[in-house]
Amino acid sequence: MKTSSRWLLTLCLLLSVAAATAQPFKLSGSLREMLADINGNAASRRFADNPSRIRLIMKVTEARQMTSVCNDYGMLMVTDLGYIAVVDVPASNIAKAASDPRVVRMEKEGGFRFCLDEARKTANVNPIVNGESPLPQAYTGKGVIVGVLDGGVQYNHPTFLDANGLPRFRKIWDFDSKDGQPEPVVLTNAADILARQYSNSSCNGVMATNHGSHVAAIAVGSGRYRGMAPESDIIFSDATMNPLSERSFEIYSDYLLTSVKNMTDYATEQQQPLVINISLGNNLGFSTESKLLQEAFSLLTGPGRIIVAANGNEGNVEEMRHYFHSGSNLAESIFLKGQSMPMSYDIIWKTSGALSFSLDISMDTDNNTETFSTSQLTDGMLPAVERAAYTMKFLQLDDAPDGKHIYRLRFIPKEARLPFSVTAVVTGEQSFEAFSKMLGIISATPAEGCTISNAYTSAIPGVFPNVVAVGNYCNRVLPNGVEDVVGVMNNSSSWGPTWDGRNKPDVSAPGSIISAGNSYSPRNADEVVESYDIAGSDAKETWVGQSGSSQASPTVAGIVALWLQAKPDLSPDDVFSIIKKTSHAIEPIPNNHSGAGVIDAYAGMLEVLNLPASVPSLSHHQPENVNFRLVSDVLYADGADEGTPVTVYNLTGTVCLKATIQQGSIALNGLQSGVYAIQLGTAGSTLIRK
């Protein structure tokens, strides 16, 4: 028997066993899709590794059953969280395991992808961090670990080096390619990391990226264009497992979970607080398919364990809208368009009744009409449709929290950069909604009674309740004005709410034309702010200006690192509370556009230290045009008027010293080492470390 025939027979057996014994959707939608793809051609496969084994997230009824379930079905443990784990499973055993009553759910969701000069000023970070030794102000992130889960980092970029020329990376999880497959590389020695120079995804693959360099530099970069927490420790996990694959930049949920668990384990070993930045996501947060990932994240966050994530870049208000509601209309013709890339294009449909579809699909010269209905589903799926330019799939997902049915229509282009349009004539028994990823909803007929907007475009994992989701605030524009208008949200920043009705994003931060360190590539040559050649090499050290919620998120992650330095046991709830109390609202709150408003690092630090309560008279802003610097026991206040009264408080709110500015300074003789709040007349306050 030929191999393909054996796989076909196995697939039929899998589906028949699943239909007979498994709960209807015990397997997540993408996992069911993968099993159906095992016998498909390479263009339609949704994963690049060996199809005989699949790595996924599994939940069992009790933690003590995990070992026996793994043993019974030939699973290899990858990441253990007790009753939830990432396991490596023979594909032929997945349906059998799903029928086991000890197994609650098996999940593998994909599509996660890569969702400072002015930014530090806008976010009010400068009052906290001086960054120029030997004149540090109160907090620089020292002693705090910042985890960066991203793709593409230049380990030896000057922005990541310490005073001795060694990288501040304490641990990296990277990959080499061996026989076309990823081979894990874990390094903790600074010299080894320096010698490696680049992460695997920075220098290999069809979509080689340096996204992680820019993101990490915003959070923790030092030197030129400093990041928010320039003295923090850095750990990095390369999110692109196999950069040689066609879909190298689409990351699966099991890898996100393993990476976060690795980072939290390391922070526990080092007994240090940790904030993780995730500037990637699945920009269609309306989904019930990542429930295990959400539950696992809740287990991994807590006191001293904070996750910050980009809210997404799908909010183009006029150009590409992504949410549709039919209102009272039971029949609509909806027009969508975009440009093909090597990734999936999903449209999620939500309704209480049946739906029927007639799709006119055009991709380059390939034009087809597809007709089908939800009543034709077998085991929640329709057979994949293969066309010259794309693969089309349709399947039912888990029901929404309100009990309505959810269906996913997926297009997988076979070539990139082709014009792509879909005219969907949809008829429903009840009103219906559509949530489109990557394809913009341009119009609908009849227009009366329906709604087209950018709601529900917030990204996973930012939509999770215990993750801080960050929107992109426009803090600067290019001369041609392409970055919207200063003082409002960037036009691209994604909108909430979440699939279960919560407000997202939680906060906003500068994310427009952010200058930060980045490894050079011809693709970002026109974004270079500053660069210099490396002696004896063709490489360049560069700082580039880029925009997106990917840039806004590490701004907040770096600020949280400063707060964690002051109070290492801050919990996610503490961070949410601080953000709500101290951010600057730019529109009525709560809302699903800017969250609590623009983050204010300094006001947040005062809240962390409980200074608003212990020192009611303390100003919550830095004095204008005054530069504080501490030399030995003398505090200089350059720019302050002579004779201005100064009050010095400790962190309990006790007055330690009263004086006036004489010759531009006051003496702090007699004060013990520690952090103090300095009130300068009525002009404002600052924090110093003596």
Disulfide bonds with the S-S distance in Angstrom:
none
